[in-house]
Every structure is written in C-alpha cells, then in structure tokens.
Amino acid sequence: MTQHDDGVRLQHMLEHAREAVDICRDKQRLDLDRDRMLELSLVRLVEIVGEAASKITPEYQQKYPLIPWQQARLMRNRLIHGYDTVDLDVLWDTIEIDFPPLIKELETIVGCP
C-alpha cells in the first residue's frame, strides 16, 4: 500500500472518526463552549475525515455508496473555509450522530472487528 492508496485513506477516516468519538465519550455539548482545545481538536479530526474522503477514487466511492462521501467533503470544506463561523452544534452532531454509523461501515470495509 502506498500513502495514496484508497485503503490507507479509509483507514485514516476510520482512525480519526474513532478518535473524535472517543474524545467526546465523557463530554457534553456544553464542553465545546468552555474548552477551546477540545473544539480545535474536534474540528481538526473532522477535517481529516473529510480530507481523506475527498482523496478516495470515484471508483472506490461507487463501490461503497453507504459512506456519505459528499457530506464528509462538504463538512471539511465548511470547517476550512468557514473557520470563523464554525457551528459547534453541527460539529457536535456530526461526531455524536453521524460518526458512529460511519465508523461501523468503515470497520466493515477495512475488515476491523
């Protein structure tokens, strides 16, 4: 596998989504308002998931239509280009609601238990 292999990119998506969920495990939404380092960490992890998704080849994306490829890319773009107006509610919901099913699907694809 090379650094640019679709499998590597999927693994990056999985690892960073898991890390975001793990960081939030004992946290509440209000913690984002109080903890700048938490906010910055989560923004970065979600950005990486979206960036990795944007690098997956179209053929591979078609092979796995249950992955929300476009939404991941759009979220990444919104965080990068709208850095000054990040909606923390959307960020929190992405991690708490959207990432768990994404993680399950990625685990199935990459063969993780």
N, C-alpha and C positions, 0 to 999 in steps of 0.2 A: 504494500500500500504506500502510496505517496501522500504527501501533505495535502494534495488537491483531490484525493480520491473521495468519491461520494460517501463511502463507508466511514471515512475519517470525519467528514463533515457531520454525518448523522451522529457519530459518537460525541462530537463537540456539542451538538444540540442537546443530546441526552444528558451529558455531564453538567452543562450549565443550567439546564432546566431543573435537574435534580438539586443542584446547589442552591438555586433560588428558593425552591420549595423547602429545603432543609433549613435555610436561614430563617424562613418565616414560621417554621413549625411552632415555636413558643412565643410568637409575636401576635400583636393585634394591629389592625389598620392604623390606629392612632399612633403607634410607634413610628410610623413613617414621618409623621409630622414633627416628632420630637428628636429623631435621630438622623442627622444628616448623613452619617457614614452608612447607615442602613439603606437610606434612599439611594445614595450613589452606588452602593454595591449592587442593589437590585436592578437599577437602571442598566448598569454595565452588563450584568448577566443576561438580561432580556435582550439587550442589543446584540450580544454574541449569538444568542439563539437565532435571531433574525438574520444576522450576517451570514452565519453558516447555512441557513435555509436558502439564502439568496445565491449561494455558490453551488447548490445541488443542480446537477444537469437536468434539463427538461425531461429527458427520457426517464430518469430516476424518479422525478416528481410524478410523472404519469403512472409509474409503476405503483406508487403509494399515495393514492388520492385521499386517504383519510388524514393525512398530515395537512394542516392548514398553511400551506406554503406561502400563499399571498398574504394572509393575515400576519404571519411572522415577519415577512419583509416589510409590510406597511408599519407594523409596530416599531421595528428597528428604525425605519426612516423617520417616523414621528418623534422618537426619542432623540435621534441625532439632530434632526433639523429643527425640531421644536423644543430644544433643550431648555429654553427659558420659560416654557409653559407646560411642563410635564404634569399631567393629571394623575395625581397619586392614587386616586380611586381606580382608575383604569389600570395602572401599573399593578396595584394590589390584586384586582380581579383577574388579571392575566395570570398571575402566579398562583393564586388560590383556586381559581375556577378552570382556567384553560390549560395550565401546565400539567396537572395530574393525568388527564386523558392523553395528552401529548406524550408524556413520559411512558405511559403504558404502550402506546403504539410504537414509539421508538424502541422500547425494550423488545417488542415482538420482532421488529425489523432487524435489529442488530443481534438478536439472539441472547439477550440477557434474561436471567431468571426474574 
